Amino acid sequence: MGCWEDEGRPWLASELAKQWAPAFAAANHFGALHIVVEDWNLDDDDIAFCRASTVDPADIALADALQKMSVPERWACAILSEEPAFSPIGKG
């Protein structure tokens, strides 16, 4: 999670972030959302770029949900997609 630490360890495990973590995990990591779900490029511009590049309804729904989240929520969603029990408490 070096990228997360480099970004200042943003974290907000909202209900929205928790709700979409399974979809984040299930997304095609080599499809249209690759730079978001595989590389964790979670900025507005990256999500918008990927959103415009897909016609897959699941990709569109995930991109739309991520765009509604704050950056800390997006990080929580990404991390929880891989480690559902993760908590930043006591990390570093």
WOLIN-V225797 format. One record per backbone hydrogen bond with DSSP energy under -1.0 kcal/mol. NH is the residue of the N-H (numbers start at 1). CO is the residue of the C=O. E is the energy in kcal/mol with one decimal. If there is no record, write none. Layout:
NH/CO/E  NH/CO/E
This chain:
5/1/-2.1  6/2/-2.7  7/3/-1.7  8/5/-1.5  9/4/-2.6  12/72/-1.4  14/12/-2.3  18/14/-2.4  19/15/-2.6  20/16/-1.8  24/20/-2.3  25/21/-2.3  26/22/-2.2  27/23/-1.3  31/28/-1.7  34/31/-1.8  36/33/-1.6  37/33/-2.7  38/34/-2.4  39/34/-1.5  41/35/-2.5  42/40/-1.1  47/43/-2.2  48/44/-2.7  49/45/-2.3  50/46/-2.2  51/47/-2.7  52/48/-2.0  60/56/-2.5  61/57/-2.5  62/58/-2.3  63/59/-2.9  64/60/-2.7  65/61/-2.3  66/62/-2.8  67/63/-2.3  69/66/-1.0  74/70/-2.2  75/71/-2.2  76/72/-2.0  77/73/-2.6  78/74/-2.6  79/75/-2.8  80/76/-3.0  81/77/-1.4  82/79/-1.2  83/79/-2.9  86/83/-2.4  91/88/-2.2
